């Protein structure tokens, strides 16, 4: 039973006893006091005075058992309320003191679905977590109360007093995940200021900065806009749509799906267009070159094809020049997948996978059902369907994962689910370690060849710009496709560690092919 539920029960019992005492006091005084014009007032006042310990002498002079019981219950209520208030205040003070003296803990700023998923994932390590919320929410507080060593604090996160109360300067990691990018950057500035005013720090704190706007994220990833390390704080920006695409690449190999269907290229059909769709296109193009396949192709069914193509041409000119995207005007909610539309899509190449991107789960599921029915009505074989969803609670019966179905056409897989994407393992786990190792190997190779140091080769990973980090991450994300090209596959939940005697390939043809993919 939680503390707050005990408190509610205690309140109800205390109120019941107090009401009983008050009723008994009124009844007793009514029969004891003489009748006059102020009797009602006297009865009411004397009954109330029981709760502050007054009227004892009159009670015993009257020899009324009712009044004695009423007085006992009233004093018991008053004493219990005082003791409970003292305990609650003491516990609050102790909790605040304990939070302020935490060390090497995790601080999560901004309570959202992202924060909840990160909190659930991090609690598997039994690490202390401090959650800072801008406005009090009973549901958020209850959620934190369900987990051991999770402390819930409410207040202005830009206030130095609150930062001290959360022991931010003593934390191991900080996750800044409010819904506004500008506010996240402002919080980062205040944390760095707090760090600069403390005694010399022993180790650098990692601050994971959520960037929601995809355009802003691309600007950060392609420039040195954000200073990496300053005042003992190492900033690591992250974007949910990019994390979703990366998670997808490592769990669902589109090149294998295409190969199994005897296709010569990956052809993805995207219904709807948003930041998640853009991140997927970028990641598939950079991470899915495979064997002698042609470059992946994308057909986008959008409401306004002209505007969408123009926007994409402005934001991604390098991808647009490759002519690997086709925009078709289609109103997902109202238009049907006619035979003519399906034939137009299939003219380029057989469809490898179908993606549905919508702003909410209900719309995505509704479109999934409609599209599947349309494909069956037109006697078309359904490709695997990937559905953008923030969560899967309550809709598990509509999902068909690879281990639950026998045919690829029955696959209905959620894409971008917070619980799958939002974890520190995605931010600093095996994949990030591999990217760092790639950088170290490149640096060592440059030094061994006596080549002039470039900007990236002369900087440690901690101080490396996001641009060069992303370059190493793209190289890491291409590993599964290269392994598959050589006939090797990575089993899920197994690390990419091979024995020293392992040889990826020793045939000249495969070496040439891998060199071309590189």
ChimeraX attribute file (.defattr): number of C-alpha atoms within 10 A of each C-alpha:
attribute: neighborCount
match mode: 1-to-1
recipient: residues
	/A:1	5
	/A:2	9
	/A:3	9
	/A:4	11
	/A:5	10
	/A:6	11
	/A:7	13
	/A:8	11
	/A:9	11
	/A:10	15
	/A:11	13
	/A:12	12
	/A:13	13
	/A:14	19
	/A:15	13
	/A:16	13
	/A:17	17
	/A:18	20
	/A:19	16
	/A:20	15
	/A:21	28
	/A:22	23
	/A:23	14
	/A:24	22
	/A:25	27
	/A:26	22
	/A:27	16
	/A:28	22
	/A:29	23
	/A:30	16
	/A:31	12
	/A:32	16
	/A:33	13
	/A:34	10
	/A:35	10
	/A:36	8
	/A:37	8
	/A:38	9
	/A:39	14
	/A:40	14
	/A:41	10
	/A:42	15
	/A:43	19
	/A:44	15
	/A:45	13
	/A:46	18
	/A:47	25
	/A:48	18
	/A:49	15
	/A:50	24
	/A:51	22
	/A:52	12
	/A:53	13
	/A:54	15
	/A:55	17
	/A:56	13
	/A:57	8
	/A:58	14
	/A:59	22
	/A:60	12
	/A:61	8
	/A:62	15
	/A:63	11
	/A:64	15
	/A:65	13
	/A:66	18
	/A:67	27
	/A:68	20
	/A:69	15
	/A:70	27
	/A:71	27
	/A:72	15
	/A:73	23
	/A:74	28
	/A:75	18
	/A:76	16
	/A:77	21
	/A:78	16
	/A:79	13
	/A:80	14
	/A:81	15
	/A:82	11
	/A:83	12
	/A:84	13
	/A:85	11
	/A:86	12
	/A:87	12
	/A:88	13
	/A:89	12
	/A:90	12
	/A:91	12
	/A:92	12
	/A:93	12
	/A:94	12
	/A:95	14
	/A:96	16
	/A:97	13
	/A:98	14
	/A:99	24
	/A:100	18
	/A:101	13
	/A:102	18
	/A:103	14
	/A:104	16
	/A:105	20
	/A:106	26
	/A:107	26
	/A:108	27
	/A:109	22
	/A:110	22
	/A:111	21
	/A:112	15
	/A:113	15
	/A:114	22
	/A:115	21
	/A:116	20
	/A:117	18
	/A:118	21
	/A:119	26
	/A:120	15
	/A:121	16
	/A:122	17
	/A:123	15
	/A:124	8
	/A:125	8
	/A:126	11
	/A:127	15
	/A:128	20
	/A:129	27
	/A:130	27
	/A:131	23
	/A:132	23
	/A:133	21
	/A:134	14
	/A:135	13
	/A:136	13
	/A:137	12
	/A:138	9
	/A:139	9
	/A:140	16
	/A:141	17
	/A:142	14
	/A:143	13
	/A:144	20
	/A:145	16
	/A:146	10
	/A:147	15
	/A:148	12
	/A:149	16
	/A:150	22
	/A:151	20
	/A:152	23
	/A:153	21
	/A:154	14
	/A:155	14
	/A:156	15
	/A:157	20
	/A:158	15
	/A:159	13
	/A:160	15
	/A:161	13
	/A:162	17
	/A:163	20
	/A:164	15
	/A:165	17
	/A:166	29
	/A:167	21
	/A:168	27
	/A:169	25
	/A:170	23
	/A:171	21
	/A:172	16
	/A:173	22
	/A:174	25
	/A:175	24
	/A:176	25
	/A:177	23
	/A:178	23
	/A:179	16
	/A:180	14
	/A:181	18
	/A:182	12
	/A:183	14
	/A:184	19
	/A:185	16
	/A:186	13
	/A:187	20
	/A:188	21
	/A:189	13
	/A:190	16
	/A:191	24
	/A:192	19
	/A:193	14
	/A:194	18
	/A:195	21
	/A:196	16
	/A:197	11
	/A:198	11
	/A:199	8
	/A:200	10
	/A:201	14
	/A:202	8
	/A:203	10
	/A:204	19
	/A:205	23
	/A:206	19
	/A:207	24
	/A:208	21
	/A:209	22
	/A:210	22
	/A:211	25
	/A:212	19
	/A:213	15
	/A:214	18
	/A:215	12
	/A:216	13
	/A:217	17
	/A:218	15
	/A:219	14
	/A:220	18
	/A:221	20
	/A:222	15
	/A:223	12
	/A:224	14
	/A:225	11
	/A:226	15
	/A:227	14
	/A:228	16
	/A:229	19
	/A:230	14
	/A:231	17
	/A:232	18
	/A:233	22
	/A:234	20
	/A:235	22
	/A:236	20
	/A:237	19
	/A:238	18
	/A:239	19
	/A:240	22
	/A:241	22
	/A:242	22
	/A:243	22
	/A:244	23
	/A:245	22
	/A:246	23
	/A:247	19
	/A:248	21
	/A:249	20
	/A:250	17
	/A:251	12
	/A:252	12
	/A:253	16
	/A:254	23
	/A:255	26
	/A:256	18
	/A:257	17
	/A:258	19
	/A:259	16
	/A:260	11
	/A:261	14
	/A:262	10
	/A:263	18
	/A:264	18
	/A:265	24
	/A:266	28
	/A:267	27
	/A:268	24
	/A:269	23
	/A:270	21
	/A:271	25
	/A:272	20
	/A:273	18
	/A:274	12
	/A:275	17
	/A:276	22
	/A:277	22
	/A:278	17
	/A:279	19
	/A:280	20
	/A:281	20
	/A:282	14
	/A:283	20
	/A:284	25
	/A:285	16
	/A:286	14
	/A:287	23
	/A:288	25
	/A:289	23
	/A:290	28
	/A:291	20
	/A:292	13
	/A:293	15
	/A:294	13
	/A:295	17
	/A:296	22
	/A:297	22
	/A:298	21
	/A:299	20
	/A:300	23
	/A:301	23
	/A:302	20
	/A:303	18
	/A:304	13
	/A:305	16
	/A:306	13
	/A:307	12
	/A:308	17
	/A:309	18
	/A:310	13
	/A:311	12
	/A:312	15
	/A:313	14
	/A:314	10
	/A:315	14
	/A:316	13
	/A:317	12
	/A:318	10
	/A:319	15
	/A:320	16
	/A:321	10
	/A:322	10
	/A:323	10
	/A:324	15
	/A:325	20
	/A:326	16
	/A:327	18
	/A:328	20
	/A:329	14
	/A:330	19
	/A:331	15
	/A:332	19
	/A:333	11
	/A:334	8
	/A:335	9
	/A:336	14
	/A:337	19
	/A:338	13
	/A:339	15
	/A:340	9
	/A:341	14
	/A:342	14
	/A:343	11
	/A:344	12
	/A:345	21
	/A:346	14
	/A:347	10
	/A:348	13
	/A:349	15
	/A:350	19
	/A:351	25
	/A:352	25
	/A:353	21
	/A:354	20
	/A:355	26
	/A:356	25
	/A:357	22
	/A:358	21
	/A:359	13
	/A:360	12
	/A:361	18
	/A:362	12
	/A:363	16
	/A:364	22
	/A:365	20
	/A:366	11
	/A:367	20
	/A:368	21
	/A:369	11
	/A:370	15
	/A:371	20
	/A:372	19
	/A:373	14
	/A:374	17
	/A:375	18
	/A:376	11
	/A:377	12
	/A:378	12
	/A:379	10
	/A:380	12
	/A:381	13
	/A:382	20
	/A:383	23
	/A:384	23
	/A:385	25
	/A:386	22
	/A:387	24
	/A:388	24
	/A:389	22
	/A:390	19
	/A:391	18
	/A:392	15
	/A:393	7
	/A:394	7
	/A:395	11
	/A:396	11
	/A:397	8
	/A:398	14
	/A:399	18
	/A:400	17
	/A:401	16
	/A:402	15
	/A:403	7
	/A:404	10
	/A:405	12
	/A:406	10
	/A:407	9
	/A:408	19
	/A:409	14
	/A:410	19
	/A:411	21
	/A:412	22
	/A:413	19
	/A:414	26
	/A:415	23
	/A:416	25
	/A:417	19
	/A:418	21
	/A:419	18
	/A:420	19
	/A:421	25
	/A:422	24
	/A:423	20
	/A:424	16
	/A:425	14
	/A:426	17
	/A:427	17
	/A:428	13
	/A:429	11
	/A:430	13
	/A:431	19
	/A:432	17
	/A:433	14
	/A:434	18
	/A:435	21
	/A:436	20
	/A:437	15
	/A:438	18
	/A:439	23
	/A:440	16
	/A:441	13
	/A:442	15
	/A:443	18
	/A:444	13
	/A:445	13
	/A:446	16
	/A:447	14
	/A:448	9
	/A:449	8
	/A:450	9
	/A:451	9
	/A:452	10
	/A:453	12
	/A:454	10
	/A:455	10
	/A:456	17
	/A:457	20
	/A:458	13
	/A:459	15
	/A:460	13
	/A:461	16
	/A:462	15
	/A:463	15
	/A:464	20
	/A:465	24
	/A:466	23
	/A:467	17
	/A:468	19
	/A:469	20
	/A:470	14
	/A:471	15
	/A:472	19
	/A:473	21
	/A:474	16
	/A:475	15
	/A:476	19
	/A:477	22
	/A:478	21
	/A:479	17
	/A:480	22
	/A:481	25
	/A:482	23
	/A:483	16
	/A:484	16
	/A:485	20
	/A:486	19
	/A:487	11
	/A:488	13
	/A:489	13
	/A:490	14
	/A:491	9
	/A:492	8
	/A:493	6
	/A:494	7
	/A:495	10
	/A:496	12
	/A:497	7
	/A:498	9
	/A:499	6
	/A:500	6
	/A:501	6
	/A:502	8
	/A:503	8
	/A:504	14
	/A:505	14
	/A:506	9
	/A:507	9
	/A:508	9
	/A:509	10
	/A:510	16
	/A:511	14
	/A:512	11
	/A:513	16
	/A:514	20
	/A:515	10
	/A:516	12
	/A:517	17
	/A:518	10
